[in-house]
Amino acid sequence: MFARSTTIQGDPGAVEGGITFIRDEAMPAIMAMDGCVGMSLLVDRENGRCIATSSWRDEASMRATDQAVATYRGRGGELLGGTPQVEEWEVAVMHRDHATTDRTCCRVTWARPRDMDATVEMWRTRLLAAFELMDGFCSASLLIDRARGLTCGTVTFDSREALVGTRERAREIRDMAARELGVEFLDIAEFDLALAHLRLPELV
């Protein structure tokens, strides 16, 4: 499984219009493309940062649709008032406890691990269990880019209150990963899950 993410640092006042465009135009078209198995949109309404991610059955399907998706990417950038930044990933871990709602929020963590395989193994064998013990846990995923040596981990919660309430525990988990595996954390951000239509299988 593979994923393509598009990040736009846009105008906060344009976020709602961007959500409407993705929901009504981009998502239906992209979801209909051969090999697409899901799409989501994360938004920070306060600073205008938006991340749209499409998931694909295999790398060939993802690459075959690049030009078609680029049309919607460009339009999204125009509406949000920012330049799209595109990244491609392998889906290493995907686990859902239950479905999302319109109150679901996410914590996204970008990192550079010293040992990619050991980091994926830690996610599968230890971190998922730790996430599941957090109040309001909904789902977790880990995207990896072996060529650049980067990971992008997302943990979703039922509400903003649950997200805020787990900040300290999340910090403890990051400290443990840094201490045991030498993981360098590059960025941490919190978002509303504005849209989600995912058909990805469990990958644990």
C-alpha positions in Angstrom: 0.0 0.0 0.0 1.2 3.5 -0.8 0.1 7.1 -0.1 0.5 10.5 -1.7 0.2 13.5 0.6 -0.3 17.1 -0.4 0.4 19.8 2.2 -0.7 23.4 1.7 0.0 26.2 4.1 -2.9 28.3 3.2 -5.1 31.2 4.3 -7.1 30.2 7.5 -10.1 32.1 6.0 -10.0 29.8 3.0 -10.0 26.5 4.8 -13.8 25.9 4.7 -13.9 26.6 1.0 -11.0 24.1 0.5 -12.9 21.5 2.5 -15.9 22.0 0.2 -13.8 21.6 -2.9 -12.1 18.4 -1.7 -15.4 16.9 -0.5 -17.5 17.8 -3.6 -15.0 17.7 -6.5 -11.6 16.3 -5.8 -12.4 13.4 -3.5 -15.2 11.8 -5.7 -12.9 12.1 -8.8 -9.8 10.7 -7.1 -11.7 7.9 -5.3 -13.0 6.8 -8.7 -9.4 6.4 -10.1 -8.1 2.9 -10.6 -6.2 1.7 -7.5 -7.4 4.4 -5.1 -8.3 2.9 -1.7 -9.0 6.0 0.3 -8.6 9.7 0.9 -8.5 12.0 3.9 -8.2 15.7 4.7 -6.6 17.1 7.8 -7.0 20.8 8.6 -5.7 23.3 11.1 -8.4 26.0 11.0 -6.2 28.4 13.1 -3.1 28.5 10.9 -4.5 27.3 7.5 -2.3 24.2 7.2 -4.1 21.4 5.3 -2.9 17.9 4.4 -4.8 15.8 1.8 -3.7 12.2 1.5 -4.8 9.6 -1.1 -4.0 6.0 -0.5 -3.3 3.5 -3.3 -3.3 -0.3 -3.9 0.3 -0.2 -5.1 3.0 2.1 -6.2 2.2 1.6 -9.9 -1.4 2.8 -9.4 -0.2 5.9 -7.5 2.3 6.9 -10.1 -0.2 6.3 -13.0 -2.6 8.8 -11.5 -0.1 11.6 -10.8 -1.0 13.8 -13.7 -4.7 13.4 -13.2 -4.4 14.2 -9.5 -2.2 17.2 -10.2 -5.2 19.1 -11.7 -7.1 19.0 -8.4 -3.9 19.7 -6.4 -3.4 22.9 -8.4 -7.0 24.0 -7.9 -6.7 23.3 -4.2 -3.6 25.5 -3.9 -5.4 28.3 -5.7 -8.4 28.1 -3.4 -6.4 27.9 -0.2 -3.8 30.5 -1.2 -0.7 28.3 -0.8 1.8 26.2 -2.8 1.2 22.4 -2.7 4.0 20.3 -1.3 3.8 16.7 -2.5 5.2 13.6 -0.7 4.9 9.9 -1.5 5.0 7.2 1.1 4.7 3.5 1.8 2.0 2.5 4.2 3.8 0.5 6.9 1.2 0.3 9.6 -2.6 0.8 9.6 -4.8 0.0 12.6 -8.4 1.1 13.3 -10.2 0.6 16.6 -13.4 2.1 15.4 -14.8 4.6 12.9 -14.2 8.3 12.9 -16.8 11.0 13.5 -17.1 14.7 12.6 -15.4 15.4 16.0 -12.3 13.3 15.3 -8.9 15.0 15.7 -5.3 13.8 14.9 -1.8 14.2 16.1 0.7 13.9 13.3 4.4 13.3 14.0 7.2 13.6 11.4 10.5 11.9 12.3 13.8 10.6 11.0 14.6 7.3 12.6 18.1 5.9 12.8 16.8 2.4 12.0 13.7 2.3 9.8 12.9 -1.4 10.2 13.3 -1.3 14.0 11.0 1.7 14.1 8.3 0.0 12.1 8.7 -3.1 14.4 8.3 -0.9 17.5 5.1 0.6 16.1 3.7 -2.8 15.4 4.7 -4.6 18.6 4.7 -1.8 21.2 3.3 1.5 20.2 -0.1 0.4 18.9 -0.7 -1.3 22.3 0.2 2.0 24.0 -2.0 4.0 21.8 -5.0 1.7 22.4 -4.7 2.4 26.1 -5.2 6.2 25.5 -8.7 7.5 26.2 -10.6 8.3 23.0 -8.1 6.4 20.7 -9.6 5.8 17.3 -6.9 4.7 14.8 -3.2 4.9 14.0 -1.0 4.8 10.9 2.6 5.0 10.0 3.9 6.1 6.6 7.5 5.7 5.7 9.8 7.0 3.0 12.9 4.8 2.9 14.7 6.9 0.3 14.6 10.0 2.4 14.7 8.1 5.8 11.5 9.8 7.0 8.4 8.6 8.8 5.0 10.2 9.3 2.9 8.8 12.1 -0.8 9.8 12.7 -2.9 8.9 15.8 -6.5 9.9 15.8 -8.9 10.5 18.7 -12.6 10.8 19.1 -12.5 14.5 20.1 -10.3 17.5 20.7 -10.6 16.9 24.4 -9.2 13.4 24.0 -6.4 14.7 21.8 -5.4 17.3 24.4 -5.7 14.9 27.2 -3.1 12.5 25.7 -0.3 15.1 25.0 1.8 14.2 28.0 1.6 10.4 27.3 2.5 11.1 23.6 5.5 13.0 24.7 6.6 10.1 26.9 6.3 7.7 24.0 8.4 10.0 21.8 11.0 10.3 24.5 11.2 6.5 24.7 11.6 6.1 20.9 14.3 8.8 20.9 16.1 7.1 23.8 15.9 3.5 22.6 16.1 3.9 18.8 17.7 7.3 18.3 14.6 8.7 16.5 14.9 12.4 15.7 11.5 14.2 15.8 11.1 16.9 13.2 7.6 18.2 13.6 4.5 17.6 15.6 1.1 19.1 14.7 -2.6 18.6 15.7 -5.4 18.7 13.2 -9.2 18.3 12.8 -10.0 15.3 10.6 -12.2 17.2 8.1 -12.8 14.3 5.7 -12.1 10.6 5.6 -13.1 7.9 3.3 -10.7 4.9 3.8 -10.8 1.4 2.5 -7.3 0.4 3.5 -6.9 -3.0 5.1 -5.3 -3.6 8.5 -1.5 -3.6 8.3 -0.1 -4.5 11.7 
